[in-house]
């Protein structure tokens, strides 16, 4: 009998540990919507982000057309008009993620809220949709640096939610996703080898059709491209002034900025911002 009691006691303690480790129920109580403007889906619940990235649309240079497109779509959404889910793709460091964060700062006062969801958590989409349904705020579900393999559960959940599932988005939610891949999935030479030609018509292989089917469910595609040298230097100059570095971009600083970009193999906005922080910081010593 003592052995049985010890066994039951150990089993009970083990169950308590498991309950503490497992995610809280995703269908539980809603978060305090007044606690923050941005939230992150973590372990089956919405956790408020107390200090979101404070960047603004005016801070993002060299992407005027992209800003106009997504700003117009977001303005329509915030004002209660029809708007599209957005896929932002292209070169790294060109402002895709920063643009989404800047939209929150632009429209938070008008009721816009941001929910960041990782790729692995996309399987919980029905729970998130249920939490925000009927709320007066307007929610952007933000998926950063998104890419999939076809067998990942998040891929199927996102595809179904965007178009085709009985559990669909309410009018107060859109998805904004960023990715370096136009079709969100890896592409192989084997896919192209399976393409068939019937007369003058091209019939893509089923694998290709599957890979483009997800990206096609986003109503608005916004592409980002590498910056020219002049655009990169303009970004460097802007951030140097923002960090309190006085004066124009002289030849010495200009050459240092270009050398910095060569070392990193990119003339992106992120690289320009990083150089400006380094240069302005050193100038204070």
C-alpha positions in Angstrom: 0.0 0.0 0.0 2.9 2.4 0.8 4.3 1.8 -2.6 1.0 2.6 -4.3 0.6 5.8 -2.3 4.2 6.9 -3.1 3.5 6.1 -6.8 0.2 8.1 -6.8 2.0 11.0 -5.0 4.8 11.1 -7.6 2.2 10.9 -10.4 0.3 13.8 -8.9 3.4 16.0 -8.6 4.4 15.1 -12.2 0.9 16.1 -13.5 1.2 19.5 -11.6 4.6 20.1 -13.3 3.1 19.3 -16.7 0.2 21.6 -16.2 2.5 24.5 -15.3 4.7 23.8 -18.4 1.9 23.4 -20.9 0.5 26.5 -22.6 -2.6 28.1 -21.1 -5.8 27.5 -22.8 -6.0 29.6 -25.9 -9.8 29.9 -25.5 -9.4 31.3 -22.0 -9.8 34.9 -20.8 -9.0 37.7 -23.2 -6.1 40.0 -22.5 -6.3 43.5 -21.1 -6.7 45.3 -24.4 -5.9 48.6 -22.7 -2.5 47.4 -21.5 -0.8 47.9 -24.9 -1.1 48.6 -28.6 1.0 45.6 -29.6 0.7 42.0 -28.5 2.6 38.8 -29.1 1.0 35.3 -29.2 3.0 33.2 -26.7 2.1 29.8 -25.2 -1.5 30.0 -26.2 -2.2 33.6 -25.0 -1.8 37.2 -26.1 1.0 38.8 -24.1 1.2 42.7 -24.2 4.3 44.3 -25.7 5.0 47.1 -23.3 7.8 48.8 -25.4 7.2 48.3 -29.1 9.6 49.6 -31.7 9.2 53.4 -31.9 9.8 54.0 -35.6 7.7 56.2 -37.9 6.9 56.3 -41.6 9.0 59.5 -42.1 12.0 57.5 -40.8 11.9 55.1 -43.7 13.6 56.4 -46.8 14.0 55.0 -50.3 10.7 53.1 -50.2 8.2 55.9 -51.0 6.1 53.8 -53.4 5.9 50.9 -51.0 4.9 53.2 -48.1 2.2 54.8 -50.2 0.7 51.4 -51.1 0.6 49.9 -47.6 -0.4 53.2 -46.0 -3.4 53.5 -48.3 -4.4 49.9 -47.6 -4.0 50.4 -43.8 -6.0 53.6 -43.8 -8.9 51.9 -45.6 -8.8 49.1 -43.0 -8.6 51.5 -40.0 -11.5 53.5 -41.3 -13.7 50.4 -41.7 -13.5 50.1 -45.5 -12.5 46.9 -47.5 -8.8 46.2 -47.5 -6.4 43.4 -48.4 -4.0 41.1 -46.6 -0.5 42.2 -47.5 2.7 40.2 -48.4 5.9 42.3 -48.3 8.8 40.5 -50.0 12.2 41.3 -51.3 15.7 42.3 -50.3 16.8 42.0 -46.7 17.1 45.1 -44.6 15.0 47.3 -46.9 12.4 48.2 -44.4 9.7 45.5 -44.7 9.4 44.8 -40.9 10.0 48.4 -39.9 7.2 49.6 -42.2 4.6 47.4 -40.4 5.8 48.6 -37.0 5.7 52.2 -38.3 2.0 51.7 -39.3 1.2 50.8 -35.7 2.7 54.1 -34.5 0.8 56.0 -37.2 -2.6 54.5 -36.5 -2.6 53.3 -32.9 -4.6 56.4 -31.8 -7.3 55.4 -34.4 -7.7 51.9 -33.0 -5.1 49.9 -34.8 -3.5 47.0 -32.9 -0.7 44.7 -33.8 -0.5 41.0 -32.9 2.8 39.3 -33.7 2.6 35.6 -34.4 5.5 33.3 -35.0 5.5 30.7 -37.7 5.1 27.7 -35.4 2.1 29.4 -33.6 0.1 29.9 -36.8 -1.7 26.7 -36.1 -3.5 28.6 -33.3 -5.0 31.1 -35.8 -8.6 30.0 -35.0 -8.1 30.8 -31.3 -6.7 34.2 -32.1 -9.5 35.0 -34.5 -12.0 34.0 -31.8 -10.3 36.3 -29.2 -10.5 39.5 -31.4 -13.9 38.8 -33.0 -16.4 41.6 -32.2 -13.7 43.9 -30.8 -13.9 47.6 -31.8 -10.2 47.8 -32.5 -8.7 46.9 -35.9 -6.0 44.2 -35.7 -3.1 43.4 -38.0 -1.8 39.9 -37.5 2.0 40.4 -38.1 4.1 37.4 -39.4 7.7 38.4 -39.8 10.3 36.7 -42.0 7.8 34.0 -43.1 8.8 30.9 -45.0 7.5 27.4 -45.0 7.8 23.8 -46.0 4.6 22.3 -47.3 4.3 19.9 -44.4 4.4 22.5 -41.7 1.2 22.9 -39.7 1.4 26.7 -39.8 1.4 26.6 -43.6 -1.9 24.8 -43.8 -3.5 26.9 -41.1 -2.5 30.2 -42.7 -3.5 29.0 -46.2 -6.9 27.9 -44.9 -7.5 31.1 -42.9 -6.6 33.4 -45.8 -9.1 31.7 -48.1 -11.0 28.5 -48.0 -11.6 27.7 -44.4 -14.9 27.8 -42.5 -13.1 29.6 -39.8 -12.3 32.9 -41.6 -11.2 36.3 -40.4 -13.6 38.8 -39.0 -13.8 42.3 -40.6 -11.5 43.7 -37.9 -8.4 41.6 -38.8 -5.9 41.4 -41.6 -2.6 39.6 -42.1 0.6 41.5 -42.9 3.5 39.1 -43.6 7.1 39.8 -44.6 9.4 37.3 -46.3 12.6 37.2 -48.4 10.8 34.7 -50.6 8.1 35.8 -53.1 6.1 32.5 -52.7 7.0 31.9 -49.1 8.4 28.4 -49.9 11.7 27.0 -51.2 11.8 26.3 -54.9 13.9 23.6 -56.5 15.1 22.7 -60.0 13.0 19.5 -59.8 9.8 21.6 -59.7 10.7 23.2 -63.0 11.7 19.9 -64.6 8.2 18.6 -63.9 6.6 21.4 -65.9 4.7 20.2 -69.0 4.3 21.9 -72.3 1.1 21.3 -74.4 1.5 23.1 -77.7 2.2 26.7 -76.8 0.8 26.4 -73.3 2.8 25.9 -70.2 1.3 23.7 -67.5 3.3 24.1 -64.2 3.8 21.1 -62.1 1.5 20.5 -59.1 4.4 21.3 -56.7 4.8 24.7 -58.3 1.0 25.3 -58.1 1.1 24.4 -54.4 4.0 26.7 -53.7 2.4 29.8 -55.3 -1.1 29.1 -53.9 -0.3 30.6 -50.5 1.2 33.8 -51.7 -1.7 34.3 -54.2 -4.1 34.5 -51.3 -2.6 37.8 -50.2 -4.5 40.5 -52.0 -1.7 43.0 -52.1 2.0 42.2 -53.0 4.6 44.8 -52.2 8.1 44.2 -53.5 11.3 45.7 -52.0 14.6 46.1 -54.0 18.2 46.8 -53.1 19.1 50.5 -52.6 21.3 52.5 -54.9 24.4 54.0 -53.5 22.8 57.5 -53.4 19.7 56.1 -51.5 22.0 54.3 -49.1 24.0 57.5 -48.4 20.8 59.5 -47.9 19.7 57.0 -45.3 23.1 57.3 -43.5 22.9 61.1 -43.5 19.3 61.0 -42.1 20.2 58.7 -39.2 23.4 60.6 -38.4 21.4 63.7 -38.0 18.8 61.7 -36.0 21.6 60.6 -33.6 22.7 64.2 -33.1 25.7 64.1 -35.5 26.0 67.7 -36.8 27.1 68.8 -40.2 26.8 67.5 -43.7 28.0 64.1 -44.9 31.6 65.0 -45.7 33.9 62.9 -48.0 35.6 61.1 -45.1 32.3 60.0 -43.5 30.9 59.1 -47.0 33.8 56.8 -47.7 33.5 55.2 -44.3 29.8 54.6 -44.9 30.5 53.0 -48.2 33.3 50.8 -46.8 30.9 49.7 -44.0 28.4 48.6 -46.6 31.1 46.7 -48.6 32.1 44.8 -45.5 28.5 43.7 -44.9 27.8 43.0 -48.6 24.7 45.2 -48.6 23.6 48.8 -49.0 20.3 48.3 -47.1 18.6 50.7 -44.8 19.4 48.5 -41.9 23.1 48.6 -42.7 22.9 52.4 -43.1 21.2 52.7 -39.7 23.9 50.5 -38.1 26.7 52.6 -39.5 25.1 55.8 -38.3 24.8 54.5 -34.8 28.4 53.4 -34.8 29.7 56.6 -36.3 27.7 58.9 -34.2 28.6 57.0 -31.0 32.3 57.1 -31.8 32.1 60.9 -32.4 31.0 61.3 -28.8 34.1 59.8 -27.3 
